[in-house]
Amino acid sequence: MAVQVLDENYLGITALVLFGWNFIFFLIAYAFKFDKVTDFAGGTGFSIAALLTFLLNQTYFPRQIVMTVLVMVWSARLAGFLLWRILKWGEDNRFDDIRSNLAKLISFWTFQFLWNFIVSLTVISVNSVDTNPAIGAADIIGWIMWSIGFFFEAVGDVQKTLFKVKPEGKGTWCNAGLWTYTRHPNYFGEFMMWWGLFVAGAAVYGNTWRWVSILSPVFLMTILLFLSGINLGEESANKKYGSKPEYWKYKKETSNVIPFPNGLFAKIPDVIKKIFFFEFPVYNKMPTSEEGRLLTR
């Protein structure tokens, strides 16, 4: 028997729990100027949303089981990898300007809570239903999309980590393995996984509010394309390697997000790259130094 808390779709209780979860880690981060818990808190928030709604509804339909497991597997891998990475690095330089600024830190943790909640809308909507449509084509397609995405994200992270610890990887950008076909295989993987989960839940949306679940992949993509993730990654790489002509050659020949053969990608018109490959001009800002500008023309 379902346990109704605040509302029958568990939106309220999930929001409160996720807010509390992030608030606890915010207090730790602010009190101890401690960056190591940030990504762990954000990554595990998705598992909390999935498991909470799954256990409260108590219907345990196959679609709900698969959806919950997929979200928790992704969440555990991401949180574990990011925790391991920050422990290895020691400090997260993203927080250099906000670590001691209470207002900025509150803004960051509030945004992380919204990230947890909005991206979790798909699993919340699926886990809160009391009907069980038969598993169909949309489910299978969605699960396949998730599997492809998980492969790209997990393998991409491992390949970059291994590349960076090799002598030839010091002081250069990763261009091995999946990174040969896309400059951000890990983010392509995230896009695929969350669009896959949205597709896999389509059978339960019906004529209900549950179609708002599309905000899950859309919000995720917006964040990674324009606010953090790809945007910050490209900016950082441009600053580090912008004086090297071979770096700009790699960027010109390698798709930003969607995997594509290098030789063919370089021949695609810019307008097509913008529309279908998310190759926006902001990612190709030249270095500010005169030397960088000359070398990259």
Disulfide bonds with the S-S distance in Angstrom:
none
